[in-house]
Amino acid sequence: MKRFWLLLSALASITFLYAQPKYEFRGVWVASVNNIDWPKSGDTNPESQKADYIRLLDMHQKNGMNAMIVQVRPAADAFYPSTFEPWSQWLTGVQGQPPSPYYDPLLFMIEETHKRGMEFHAWLNPYRAVHNLGSSSVAANHISRIHPEWFLNYGDKKYFDPGNKEAQKFVVDVVRDIVKRYDVDAIHMDDYFYPYRIPGKEFPDAASYARSGSKLSKDDWRRSNTDSIIQAISIAIKQEKKLVRFGISPFSVWRNKDKDPVRGSDTRAGQTNYDDLYADILLWLKKGWIDYVTPQLYFTIGHSKVDYAKMVDWWSRNSYGRHIYIGHGIYKVEENEPGWNNPNELPNQIKQLRRYPNVQGSIYYSSRLFDKNPNGWNDSLKDTYYKYPALLPPMRWIDNEKPWPPIVERTITQDSVIQLIVKPDPRNRIEIKYYVVYQYATDSHSETFGNVPKYISRFVTLPAGFEFKEVLSSKHFSYRYVITAVGKNNNESDLSEIAILVQPGEKKWSFYKP
């Protein structure tokens, strides 16, 4: 009987691994504010900053991640040379001071990320201008000094006034500048639109509301202000580069059911996007202003007020055809929050979201937790849940055109070496992001193997083409290779026309058309 259960368990494990999705977004937030994740606090040396970012990339790629969401504008400042905003204090120690020796961190990070076949999403905080009124470094050319009338103080922070149209235009121009000058895959914004309420303090925008002359209620006026900047940013991004995505990571709850019995979720959140942050996420999805949403579901399965399982279901039913990537709050392990000390919590969350076809992946907050391998989750990801690589899911409403399959030329060097030369088809009008090399057993069905991630041998991030070699004696079974090309919008080509059949036992090989 014991052997039977062990066999059953092994079969279940194999079935689960086989069932891993071929397309899945697997991202990590890298926060720069207060040097949370990168660069390390006090590290202003460009070479050690570069080395540490490469270390992060390699760690996350080993864990199975395929996207980095890096905060490059934490407080109206910049991790890149900008004519709009000063260098960030969290990069050089003093706001406005450039790196020395000079380098462009954003350019460096994008290039290193893309080398690994991973996406780079530029994370911007839209309205936070001064992180701490008492201690933040504020340069003379910071926009809050040039246009103090655009800003409001609330708590210990300074914010752009969301009702000020000139301030809105400035933020839109900052976004446009990044998209125009850098090869980012997406612009990503978090949950800080109107700030979270401070008990007993009203956000001080009464004068701005009065000047507007709006006939809307104050709450509706605030939501209208947020709607207008989201729409304007969306337009600016697509005007510059239509394939650059726009994503929002809101607080977990759009609206509680007691406020909206029809569309609200079965939750009891103290503050919500719609009623407190004035962010109508569902409207933005419905209008097509954003391409993906990453709700910060930083709660456990079965949580008494915001149940992770219920919220995954709710967001999946309210995607409006856009992508949903779930935000996981692994940082709560450090806060000793009940439930997060359970090693099964994160695996169960991943299994939960994979039940929903409208949910396309995950983003983890935040990077530095993976340095500690909390609850052994690094191992759980790389050995089980992310054991096989995943292609990034395409957004077919942006572009549905596939690249032409790559041209594969055969070259024989020795009887014991496979050599293929892979080149892009000259008819291609689509920018190639990377190639996918599939290796699969000779008894696999060519119609279906391309949908199974375990057959992915490697990604090759050389758009101009590459040479592929392998020594036959390193294998002990018969197998085949085929290759595809993946475009900028993650659409994958058909199979290459020429593939290879390898029979190492007899040191025979031949080419065939799949």
QUINOR-V113713 format. One record per helix or strand of 3 or more residues. SS is the DSSP state (alpha for helix, beta for strand). FROM is the first residue (numbers start at 1). TO is the last residue. If there is no record, write none. Layout:
SS:FROM:TO
SS:FROM:TO
This chain:
alpha:2:18
beta:25:30
alpha:33:35
alpha:46:62
beta:67:73
alpha:89:92
alpha:105:115
beta:119:124
beta:128:130
alpha:143:146
alpha:148:150
beta:151:154
beta:157:160
alpha:165:181
beta:186:189
alpha:206:212
alpha:218:240
beta:245:248
alpha:273:277
alpha:281:287
alpha:308:316
beta:323:328
alpha:330:333
alpha:344:353
beta:361:364
alpha:367:372
alpha:374:385
beta:407:410
beta:417:423
beta:432:441
alpha:449:451
alpha:453:455
beta:456:460
beta:466:471
alpha:472:474
beta:478:487
beta:499:503
alpha:504:506
beta:508:512
